[in-house]
Amino acid sequence: MKRALLISLLAGSSVFAQQKPLQISGVYPHLAVFNRGDGIPCKGNGGECGIGAVVPWAGKLWMVTYSPHCPGGSSDKLYTIDHNLRLTIRPESVGGTPANRMIHRESNQLIIGPYFVSKEGVVRTIPQTVMPGRLTATARHLTDPANQVYFYDMEGMLYEANVHSLAVKKLFHKPVPGWHGKGGYTAQGRLIVANNGEHQVFDIDTKLLQAGAAPKNKDEMGVLAEWDGKAWSIVERKQFTDITGPGGIYGAPSPESPAWSIGWDRRSVILKLLDHGKWHTYRLPKSTHTYDHWGGWYTEWPRIREIGNNRLLMDMHGMFYDFPAGFSAGKTGGIRPISNHLRYIPDFCSWNGQLVLATDETSILENPLAGRSQSNLWFGQPEQLREWGAANGWGGPWQNDAVQAGEASDPFLINGFGKKILHLTHQNGKAVTFTLEVDKTGTGRWENYATVSVPKEGYLAYAFPASFAATWIRLKAGQSGTYSAFFHYQGQGHAASDGKALFAGLAEATDRDPVAAIIRPSKDNTNLQVLNGTVYQEVDENLSYLTPAGSKAEEVAAVGAFKKDFELDDASVIVKDATGTFRLPRTLAAYDQPFAAGWPRGRREVESERYLFQAHGTIYEVPREGGFATMRPITTHRKQIQDFCTWRGLLVLSGTKKGAENREHIFGSGMTSLWFGAIDDLWKLGKPTGEGGVWKNTVVRAGEPSLPYLMTGYDKKTVTLSSDKDAAFTLEVDFDHVSGWHTYKRIAVKAGKPVTVTFPYTFNAHWLRVKSDTDCVGTAWVVYQ
């Protein structure tokens, strides 16, 4: 309380500038933004509070927040942050759902949302009654770039606005199909727009369309389209997000400058290049399925953006990449993975000597465990991103696709990844030969690397040696057919020792009487609610604990009650949802029973519209749409984490050691303390490990497959097979969630004589299951180290 009073007294003085605000793992709690207010007519107001754009301008950092589905305004604001990290709400704020930003060179104005900001910081606003819409992109004008700009919105409307008078003209209501508009950029004499979603029912007046039509199949979701000022045309009917080029936020530096767009389909991430009037296609892996949704709802503005010293950073599908500023035809080298991340990042920039990441963090859309939507920024150095998750990913150019003999696939990025394996399938009924070609340095010069024969059974896993080096890889089939070609890449995960000091205050799984509070962002104020047994407290922005006059203990206990979110048998953890029933590894016996405070929190949304799931000492990421079928492991912690949430941009964990000292990450006093950090600190708890069985002395029926057992993201893998009868066990893998189960290996097992199979070091797939050719009592025990 004294610290809060001191800050209040000094806020307007020069003394404040000399104080360093509280910062934890790159997050300043006092910079958190909220967006709930009364009297706002938008139904989506406050449903989420994403920071849609961040731009350094006029000596400050400017940013806007957004609520969902608010084309006419909301309680969201335009903010500035000064060099002393003072947050100011601009009085010109009108809210809405904005994520557009551009610097107009000729008039020297920042355009962010509906706001025009002069070089002196004077703000003018286009009223939403004049230009309604969920503004997603601002682009340079084709014929009058000195005086006008384009605005593109999520529903597909296109406006032009005069940068001097702010006069607005609506050009098109819905020129191209798709939904959930994202990118807009002008290059090489054309305006390029992108959207990353599709209406569930094509319910618009098709007479409005200038090009394109209703989707013909499940692949046709979203669009990349272009307009030359006269006619519209469709570049590709897929889900696309950002469009930019070497000029970035300023627009193309010359008429010849290339343009880049990022998107995805069910196979992998797509990178499109426009160079000298021609579009080129490249593919990259996904590292998570949390962004995959037909409507594009869970994919908020992945970007390619300059972050200082002509260095570009690309963020797409949970993976950071170094991106070359000169990326163009014949110069495609230099894209390199950095890390996986959990943070949901609508925008980022370089400011004040630091990398700044915006976030769409704590939402209340379908999340009763959060009382109020909120987000914050992360400040750090680009090199710190390499300390986050290992660069794991998967994807490919073909996924049950019809391919013509000799036809080259799209180039697929292979540069910079660690362990690499390629899964190949066919349905030809006879052996098929595939040629692997590589472009070593990104010059467009392709050369043969290997010839791989896939047997008539139709599946082969091809492992790349550790010495392999190339930028891009592509495939050709020796005969026409339906093929899948799908890569799995795995980087080096953290050792548990990497986070020893960072997480020292957390209780070990076997500790007694840890602090096991229920935690919840309040809906009545901006505090964190903490219920430790019967003791109710709140934590404020200074991480001071308060005892409010009115207790919310009953409400927090009812909303946040702990429950068991999984089943457990002798073999492994069992989870189920609408996507199926699955098995996961076990870790320590301490997790077989509830702790003193009950079963620890299992499933909880911590970044907007995606979940963390905790079971038996391991934390997983679970997509809202894809469910358990598309989950991935994050860390095996072996701690007694009782609850977790995000609040003010911080990850908060309960389950601290009793009497833990107040240090950099432990805040509290007396009987209550909590751990505070950033969500991507979780990776440092240690790589995923564990063991368990699909069967353990289980009555097995011949030909009946086991439940799927999670494999993706784990490192060294073995499976030990045993039976009470002579039997042949078949190991099957699912590597892409689409093409089905494929036989990896058949193993003869003699009665009473266990057989251990060690998977190749490079091998990975999403799921593993086992079959027996004989009725037996069998065990299939999997160990991940």
HUNORRA-V719360 format. One record per backbone hydrogen bond with DSSP energy under -1.0 kcal/mol. NH is the residue of the N-H (numbers start at 1). CO is the residue of the C=O. Records with the same first field share a line. If there is no record, write none. Layout:
NH=CO, CO
This chain:
5=1
6=2
7=3
8=4
9=5
10=6
13=10
18=15
19=16
24=27
27=24
31=28
32=29
33=375
45=42
47=44
50=66
51=359
52=64
55=62
57=60
60=57
61=81
62=55
63=79
64=53
65=77
66=50
67=96
73=70
74=94
79=63
80=88
81=61
82=86
85=82
88=80
90=78
93=90
99=135
102=111
103=249
104=109
108=104
109=104
110=117
111=102
112=115
113=100
115=112
116=124
117=110
118=122
121=118
124=116
126=114
130=127
131=127
133=71
135=133
136=152
137=152
139=150
147=144
148=144
149=161
150=139
151=159
152=137
153=157
154=134
156=153
158=172
159=151
160=169
161=149
162=167
163=147
166=162
169=160
171=158
172=158
179=197
181=154
182=194
185=192
187=190
190=187
191=227
192=185
193=225
194=183
195=223
196=180
197=179
198=294
203=201
208=205
210=175
211=175
220=217
221=219
223=195
224=236
225=193
226=233
227=191
228=231
233=226
235=224
236=224
238=236
239=264
240=195
241=262
244=260
248=245
250=247
251=248
257=254
259=274
260=244
261=272
262=242
263=270
264=239
265=268
269=284
270=263
271=282
272=261
273=280
274=259
275=278
278=275
280=273
282=271
283=411
284=269
286=394
287=317
292=289
296=293
299=296
301=299
305=313
307=311
311=308
313=305
314=321
315=303
316=319
320=339
321=314
322=336
323=312
327=324
328=331
331=328
332=442
336=322
338=320
340=389
341=318
349=356
351=354
354=351
355=380
356=349
357=378
358=347
360=344
362=374
364=47
370=367
371=521
374=362
375=33
378=357
379=26
380=355
384=381
385=382
386=383
387=384
388=385
389=340
392=390
393=489
394=286
395=487
398=485
401=483
403=481
406=477
407=404
409=475
412=473
413=283
414=471
415=471
419=490
421=488
422=462
423=486
424=460
425=484
426=458
432=454
434=452
435=476
436=450
437=474
438=447
439=472
447=438
449=436
450=436
452=434
454=432
458=455
460=424
462=422
464=420
468=465
471=439
472=439
473=412
474=437
476=435
478=433
481=403
483=401
484=425
485=398
486=423
487=395
488=421
489=393
490=419
498=495
499=496
500=497
503=499
504=501
506=503
507=655
509=638
511=508
515=656
518=531
520=529
522=527
528=539
529=520
530=537
531=518
532=535
535=532
537=530
538=546
539=528
540=544
543=540
546=538
556=552
557=553
558=554
559=555
560=556
567=574
569=572
573=584
574=567
575=582
577=580
580=577
582=575
583=708
584=573
586=691
591=588
592=589
595=598
598=595
601=642
604=612
608=360
610=607
611=622
612=604
613=620
614=602
615=618
618=615
619=635
620=613
621=632
622=611
627=623
630=627
631=628
632=621
634=619
635=619
637=617
638=617
640=507
642=654
643=654
645=652
647=650
650=647
651=677
652=645
653=675
654=643
655=515
657=505
660=657
667=674
669=672
672=669
674=667
675=653
676=665
677=651
681=678
682=679
684=681
685=682
686=683
687=494
690=784
691=586
692=782
693=571
694=780
698=778
700=776
703=772
704=701
706=770
709=768
710=583
711=766
712=766
714=711
718=783
719=757
720=781
721=755
722=779
724=777
727=749
729=747
730=771
731=745
732=769
733=742
734=767
742=733
744=731
745=731
747=729
749=727
752=723
753=750
755=721
757=719
759=717
763=760
766=734
767=734
768=709
769=732
771=730
773=728
776=700
778=698
779=722
780=695
781=720
782=692
783=718
784=690
785=716
